[in-house]
Amino acid sequence: MHSSFRWVRNFVFVFAVGIGGHVVMSQSGDRVVGLLERLSNAAGPPGAEEPVRAIIVGEMKPLATEAIRYDGMGSVIAQQRATGPRIMIDAHMDELGGMVRRVTPTGYLSMQMLGGWLDQALVDQRWVIIGSKGPVHAVTGIRDIHVITPEERTRVFPRESVFLDVGAKNAAEVAALGVEPGDPVVPDSPFMVMNGTKNYLGKGWDDRIGCAVLLEAMRRTASMPHANQLFYVATTQEEVGLRGARTAAQVVKPDIGIAIEGGITGDFAGARPEETQVKLGAGPGMFLYDSSTIANRKMVAFTRKTAAAKGLPLQADVVQGYGDDSAEMQTMNGGAPTINLVVPVRYTHSHNGIVNRQDFDQAVELVVAMLVQMDAKTVQELRDFAPAQ
């Protein structure tokens, strides 16, 4: 959620293994876990989504009925059917990250943060810089407790004081690694299944978990009857202002918009109940309000009715300090009823987030059920604001 091509070949090779439409299994033999692992591990900060796009296009190609298109921001638009109401299903490809800002004479690098990072999430973390010669590992250093003053020991270090250490002793050694200002930076946090549970740890769940729901829903609707033109859209640069959704929605001109995002849980130690009520493992959710949009009330009712008919749990939340792509879809084509559906994520906007498999599976079921039930009459009713006679 929001709050140069010289490196592309190495970028894609290292971070997007198993693309091109080939089914890649996890070590457990679970195709979905394999997909989640590839999406989470792929590097894709805002404006540098190439590896994620390669995975998504490889999955979409066999499922689309029309040629896949791209807008000028790099968002992917895959279509099923060419007649009926235009339904846009959206998830964003980019994750929180950064780019190299400056290289110091002593070989350290400052970083321009991209997206809504907390300063306390930046210190003493591992990162990967995507340079012209391939990935370069780095760490954001931390001042040593043996020299820091007592007053500073409990203080959050501001991002301006955080530098990337790549092991170089001068700027020439940094250049020899193929690193220069403007190179993308992403968290180094590999995917893992947490101790044999159905909880999955990784980076970028905002919004790779939404991308996975998008792909699994598309896989199912490819063989199901429905009355709509379904536009499955993977957008760019959401974390820096919903930019890709704006241009993609201009292309699609949706009658209805469904955004799929990572939600915010309130079930971790130290959480404050007023901030969010969503829990991990309690099913998919929907946002009634966030800082960028107010959900269409008829879409909210339709979502609740669909979930109830399918026996699916559905959480609802009102969250401040959050924006999502439905805000842009909502303003297109004379205005489109929209809803933001979420898969709960614990610890968003950090190196290590947690998602639950049951939440994911139920989110896919909910999205598919909504798409199959929509037709011209339903869409017209959702778009009808005339007062009752």
C-alpha positions as CSV (number, residue, x, y, z in Angstrom):
1,M,0.0,0.0,0.0
2,H,1.0,3.6,-0.4
3,S,1.9,5.8,2.2
4,S,18.2,2.9,-17.0
5,F,18.1,-0.7,-18.4
6,R,21.8,-1.6,-18.1
7,W,21.1,-3.7,-15.0
8,V,17.9,-5.5,-16.2
9,R,19.5,-8.7,-17.4
10,N,21.2,-9.4,-14.1
11,F,18.3,-8.1,-12.1
12,V,15.9,-10.5,-13.7
13,F,18.2,-13.5,-13.7
14,V,19.0,-13.3,-10.0
15,F,15.6,-12.4,-8.6
16,A,13.1,-14.0,-11.1
17,V,14.0,-17.6,-11.3
18,G,11.2,-19.8,-12.8
19,I,9.4,-17.4,-15.1
20,G,8.0,-17.7,-18.5
21,G,4.8,-19.4,-17.6
22,H,6.5,-22.5,-16.2
23,V,4.9,-23.9,-13.0
24,V,7.5,-23.8,-10.2
25,M,6.9,-25.9,-7.2
26,S,8.2,-25.2,-3.7
27,Q,10.3,-27.9,-2.0
28,S,7.0,-29.1,-0.4
29,G,5.5,-29.6,-3.9
30,D,2.9,-26.9,-3.3
31,R,2.5,-24.8,-6.5
32,V,1.0,-21.8,-4.6
33,V,3.9,-21.8,-2.1
34,G,6.3,-21.8,-5.0
35,L,4.5,-18.8,-6.5
36,L,4.4,-16.9,-3.2
37,E,8.1,-17.6,-2.7
38,R,9.1,-16.3,-6.2
39,L,7.0,-13.2,-5.9
40,S,8.2,-12.3,-2.4
41,N,11.9,-12.9,-3.2
42,A,11.7,-10.9,-6.5
43,A,13.2,-7.4,-6.3
44,G,10.9,-4.6,-7.4
45,P,11.1,-1.2,-5.7
46,P,9.1,1.6,-7.3
47,G,10.2,2.3,-10.9
48,A,12.2,-0.9,-11.1
49,E,9.6,-3.7,-11.2
50,E,11.1,-5.7,-14.0
51,P,11.7,-9.0,-12.2
52,V,8.1,-9.0,-10.8
53,R,6.6,-8.1,-14.1
54,A,8.5,-11.0,-15.7
55,I,7.0,-13.5,-13.3
56,I,3.5,-12.0,-13.6
57,V,3.5,-11.9,-17.4
58,G,4.8,-15.5,-17.5
59,E,1.8,-16.6,-15.4
60,M,-0.7,-14.4,-17.2
61,K,0.0,-15.3,-20.8
62,P,-1.6,-18.8,-20.9
63,L,-4.7,-17.4,-19.1
64,A,-5.4,-14.2,-21.1
65,T,-7.8,-14.3,-24.1
66,E,-6.5,-11.0,-25.6
67,A,-2.9,-9.8,-26.1
68,I,-1.3,-8.6,-23.0
69,R,-0.8,-4.8,-22.9
70,Y,1.3,-2.4,-21.0
71,D,0.7,1.2,-20.1
72,G,3.5,3.8,-20.3
73,M,4.3,3.4,-16.6
74,G,5.0,-0.3,-17.1
75,S,1.8,-1.7,-15.6
76,V,0.6,-5.0,-17.0
77,I,-3.0,-5.4,-18.4
78,A,-4.2,-8.9,-19.1
79,Q,-7.8,-9.4,-20.3
80,Q,-10.3,-12.3,-20.3
81,R,-13.3,-11.9,-22.7
82,A,-14.0,-8.9,-25.0
83,T,-17.6,-8.3,-24.2
84,G,-19.6,-7.3,-21.1
85,P,-19.0,-4.9,-18.2
86,R,-15.4,-3.8,-17.7
87,I,-14.1,-5.1,-14.3
88,M,-10.6,-4.1,-13.3
89,I,-8.9,-6.3,-10.7
90,D,-5.7,-4.6,-9.5
91,A,-2.7,-5.3,-7.4
92,H,0.6,-3.4,-7.4
93,M,4.0,-5.0,-8.2
94,D,6.3,-2.5,-6.4
95,E,7.6,-2.9,-2.8
96,L,9.2,-0.5,-0.4
97,G,12.8,0.0,-1.3
98,G,15.2,2.8,-2.2
99,M,17.9,3.9,-4.6
100,V,21.5,4.8,-4.2
101,R,21.7,8.6,-3.6
102,R,25.4,9.4,-3.1
103,V,28.7,7.6,-2.9
104,T,31.1,9.0,-0.3
105,P,34.9,9.2,-0.7
106,T,35.2,6.5,1.9
107,G,33.0,4.0,0.1
108,Y,29.7,4.4,1.9
109,L,26.4,5.0,0.2
110,S,23.5,7.2,1.2
111,M,20.1,6.0,0.2
112,Q,16.9,7.7,-1.1
113,M,14.0,5.8,0.5
114,L,11.1,4.9,-1.7
115,G,7.8,4.5,0.1
116,G,6.6,4.8,3.7
117,W,9.5,3.6,5.7
118,L,9.8,4.0,9.5
119,D,13.2,5.3,10.5
120,Q,13.5,2.5,13.1
121,A,13.1,-0.1,10.4
122,L,16.2,1.0,8.5
123,V,19.1,0.4,10.9
124,D,21.2,-2.8,11.0
125,Q,19.4,-4.4,8.1
126,R,20.7,-6.3,5.0
127,W,19.9,-4.9,1.6
128,V,20.6,-5.7,-2.1
129,I,21.7,-3.1,-4.5
130,I,21.1,-3.9,-8.2
131,G,24.1,-2.6,-10.0
132,S,25.3,-2.9,-13.6
133,K,27.3,-6.1,-12.8
134,G,24.5,-7.7,-10.8
135,P,23.4,-7.7,-7.1
136,V,25.6,-6.2,-4.5
137,H,25.0,-7.0,-0.9
138,A,25.0,-4.2,1.7
139,V,24.1,-3.5,5.3
140,T,22.9,-0.4,7.0
141,G,25.4,0.0,9.9
142,I,24.6,0.9,13.4
143,R,26.7,2.9,16.0
144,D,28.4,0.6,18.5
145,I,27.0,0.5,22.0
146,H,30.5,0.8,23.4
147,V,30.9,4.3,22.1
148,I,27.4,5.7,22.0
149,T,26.3,8.1,24.7
150,P,23.7,6.9,27.3
151,E,21.2,9.5,25.9
152,E,21.5,8.1,22.4
153,R,21.0,4.4,23.3
154,T,17.2,4.7,23.2
155,R,17.0,7.2,20.4
156,V,15.8,6.3,16.8
157,F,18.5,7.1,14.3
158,P,17.1,9.4,11.6
159,R,17.4,8.1,8.0
160,E,19.8,10.9,7.1
161,S,22.4,9.3,9.3
162,V,22.0,5.8,7.8
163,F,24.5,4.6,5.2
164,L,24.9,1.5,3.2
165,D,28.1,-0.4,3.7
166,V,29.2,-2.7,0.8
167,G,32.6,-3.5,2.2
168,A,34.4,-0.9,0.0
169,K,37.1,1.4,1.3
170,N,36.6,4.2,-1.3
171,A,34.4,5.4,-4.1
172,A,36.6,3.7,-6.8
173,E,35.9,0.2,-5.2
174,V,32.2,1.0,-5.2
175,A,32.3,1.9,-8.9
176,A,34.2,-1.4,-9.5
177,L,31.3,-3.3,-8.1
178,G,29.1,-1.7,-10.7
179,V,27.2,0.5,-8.3
180,E,26.4,4.2,-8.9
181,P,23.7,6.7,-7.9
182,G,20.2,5.8,-9.0
183,D,20.7,2.0,-8.6
184,P,17.7,0.3,-7.0
185,V,17.9,-1.0,-3.5
186,V,15.7,-3.7,-1.9
187,P,15.5,-5.5,1.4
188,D,17.4,-8.8,1.7
189,S,14.9,-11.0,3.4
190,P,14.3,-14.5,1.8
191,F,11.0,-16.2,2.0
192,M,10.4,-19.0,4.4
193,V,7.6,-21.2,5.8
194,M,7.5,-20.4,9.5
195,N,8.3,-23.6,11.4
196,G,5.9,-25.9,9.6
197,T,2.9,-23.6,10.1
198,K,0.6,-22.1,7.5
199,N,2.3,-18.7,8.1
200,Y,4.8,-17.4,5.5
201,L,7.6,-15.0,6.3
202,G,9.1,-12.7,3.7
203,K,9.5,-9.2,2.3
204,G,7.2,-7.3,0.0
205,W,3.9,-8.8,0.9
206,D,2.6,-5.3,0.3
207,D,1.6,-6.1,-2.4
208,R,3.1,-9.4,-3.7
209,I,0.3,-11.2,-1.7
210,G,-2.2,-9.2,-3.8
211,C,-0.3,-10.1,-7.0
212,A,-0.6,-13.8,-6.0
213,V,-4.4,-13.4,-5.4
214,L,-4.7,-11.7,-8.8
215,L,-2.9,-14.5,-10.6
216,E,-4.8,-17.3,-8.8
217,A,-8.1,-15.6,-9.4
218,M,-7.2,-15.3,-13.1
219,R,-6.2,-18.9,-13.3
220,R,-9.7,-19.9,-12.0
221,T,-11.8,-17.6,-14.0
222,A,-10.0,-18.7,-17.2
223,S,-12.1,-21.9,-17.1
224,M,-15.3,-20.5,-15.5
225,P,-18.3,-18.9,-17.2
226,H,-18.9,-15.2,-16.5
227,A,-20.5,-12.3,-18.2
228,N,-17.7,-9.7,-17.9
229,Q,-14.6,-8.3,-19.5
230,L,-12.1,-9.0,-16.7
231,F,-9.0,-6.9,-16.7
232,Y,-6.3,-8.3,-14.4
233,V,-3.9,-5.4,-13.9
234,A,-0.5,-5.4,-12.1
235,T,0.5,-1.8,-11.5
236,T,3.7,0.0,-10.8
237,Q,4.8,2.8,-8.4
238,E,1.9,2.5,-5.9
239,E,4.2,3.1,-3.0
240,V,5.1,6.6,-4.3
241,G,1.7,7.9,-5.1
242,L,-0.6,5.3,-6.9
243,R,1.0,6.3,-10.2
244,G,0.7,3.1,-12.1
245,A,-3.0,2.6,-11.2
246,R,-3.8,6.1,-12.5
247,T,-2.4,5.4,-16.0
248,A,-3.6,1.8,-16.1
249,A,-7.1,2.8,-15.2
250,Q,-7.0,5.4,-17.9
251,V,-6.4,2.6,-20.4
252,V,-8.9,0.1,-19.0
253,K,-11.7,2.6,-18.2
254,P,-13.3,0.3,-15.6
255,D,-17.0,0.1,-14.8
256,I,-16.1,-1.6,-11.5
257,G,-12.8,-1.6,-9.7
258,I,-11.4,-4.2,-7.2
259,A,-8.1,-3.5,-5.6
260,I,-6.3,-6.4,-3.8
261,E,-3.8,-5.3,-1.1
262,G,-2.0,-6.4,2.0
263,G,-4.0,-5.5,5.1
264,I,-2.7,-4.3,8.5
265,T,-3.1,-6.6,11.4
266,G,-3.8,-5.5,15.0
267,D,-3.0,-8.8,16.7
268,F,0.7,-8.5,17.4
269,A,2.3,-7.8,20.8
270,G,1.9,-4.1,21.7
271,A,-0.8,-3.4,19.1
272,R,-3.4,-0.7,19.9
273,P,-7.0,-1.8,19.2
274,E,-8.1,1.6,17.8
275,E,-5.5,1.5,15.0
276,T,-6.7,-1.7,13.3
277,Q,-8.9,-4.6,14.1
278,V,-7.9,-7.2,11.4
279,K,-6.3,-10.4,12.7
280,L,-4.0,-12.9,10.9
281,G,-5.7,-16.2,10.1
282,A,-9.2,-14.7,10.5
283,G,-9.9,-14.4,6.8
284,P,-9.7,-11.7,4.1
285,G,-10.8,-8.2,4.8
286,M,-12.1,-5.1,3.2
287,F,-11.4,-1.4,3.9
288,L,-14.4,0.8,4.5
289,Y,-12.1,3.8,4.6
290,D,-8.5,4.8,4.2
291,S,-6.7,8.1,3.6
292,S,-7.1,7.9,-0.1
293,T,-10.6,6.5,-0.6
294,I,-14.0,5.7,0.8
295,A,-15.4,2.4,-0.3
296,N,-18.6,2.4,-2.4
297,R,-21.3,1.3,0.0
298,K,-23.1,-0.8,-2.5
299,M,-19.8,-2.6,-3.2
300,V,-19.4,-3.2,0.5
301,A,-22.8,-4.7,0.7
302,F,-22.2,-6.8,-2.4
303,T,-18.9,-8.1,-0.9
304,R,-20.5,-9.0,2.4
305,K,-23.4,-10.8,0.6
306,T,-21.0,-12.7,-1.6
307,A,-18.8,-13.8,1.4
308,A,-21.8,-14.9,3.4
309,A,-23.2,-16.9,0.5
310,K,-19.9,-18.7,0.2
311,G,-19.5,-19.2,3.9
312,L,-16.3,-17.1,3.9
313,P,-15.1,-15.0,6.9
314,L,-14.8,-11.3,6.1
315,Q,-13.1,-8.7,8.2
316,A,-13.7,-5.0,7.9
317,D,-11.5,-2.1,8.9
318,V,-11.2,1.7,8.9
319,V,-7.5,2.8,8.7
320,Q,-5.8,6.1,8.5
321,G,-2.4,6.7,7.0
322,Y,-3.0,4.2,4.2
323,G,-3.7,4.7,0.4
324,D,-4.5,2.1,-2.3
325,D,-5.0,1.8,-6.0
326,S,-8.8,1.8,-5.7
327,A,-8.6,5.6,-5.2
328,E,-7.4,6.0,-8.8
329,M,-9.8,3.5,-10.3
330,Q,-12.6,5.3,-8.5
331,T,-12.0,8.5,-10.5
332,M,-11.9,7.0,-14.0
333,N,-14.6,6.5,-16.6
334,G,-17.0,9.0,-15.0
335,G,-16.5,7.3,-11.6
336,A,-16.3,3.6,-10.8
337,P,-17.6,1.8,-7.7
338,T,-14.6,0.3,-6.0
339,I,-13.6,-1.8,-3.0
340,N,-10.2,-2.5,-1.5
341,L,-9.9,-6.2,-0.5
342,V,-7.0,-7.2,1.7
343,V,-5.1,-10.3,2.8
344,P,-3.9,-9.5,6.3
345,V,-0.2,-8.9,6.7
346,R,1.6,-8.7,10.0
347,Y,4.5,-6.2,10.1
348,T,3.9,-4.4,6.8
349,H,6.5,-1.9,5.4
350,S,9.4,-3.7,6.9
351,H,12.0,-6.4,6.0
352,N,9.9,-9.2,7.5
353,G,6.2,-9.6,7.1
354,I,3.9,-12.6,7.8
355,V,0.9,-13.8,5.8
356,N,-1.4,-16.7,6.5
357,R,-2.2,-19.3,3.8
358,Q,-5.9,-19.7,4.8
359,D,-6.4,-15.9,4.5
360,F,-4.8,-16.1,1.0
361,D,-6.9,-19.0,-0.1
362,Q,-10.2,-17.5,1.1
363,A,-9.3,-14.1,-0.5
364,V,-8.9,-15.9,-3.9
365,E,-12.3,-17.6,-3.3
366,L,-14.0,-14.3,-2.5
367,V,-12.6,-12.5,-5.5
368,V,-13.6,-15.3,-7.9
369,A,-17.1,-15.5,-6.4
370,M,-17.6,-11.7,-6.9
371,L,-16.4,-11.8,-10.5
372,V,-18.6,-14.8,-11.4
373,Q,-21.7,-13.2,-9.9
374,M,-21.3,-9.9,-11.6
375,D,-23.2,-9.2,-14.8
376,A,-24.5,-6.2,-16.7
377,K,-27.6,-5.9,-14.4
378,T,-25.5,-6.2,-11.2
379,V,-23.0,-3.7,-12.4
380,Q,-25.7,-1.2,-13.4
381,E,-27.2,-1.6,-9.9
382,L,-23.8,-0.9,-8.3
383,R,-23.4,2.2,-10.4
384,D,-26.9,3.5,-9.9
385,F,-27.1,6.5,-7.5
386,A,-30.6,7.7,-8.4
387,P,-32.8,8.3,-5.4
388,A,-35.5,5.6,-4.7
389,Q,-38.9,6.6,-6.0
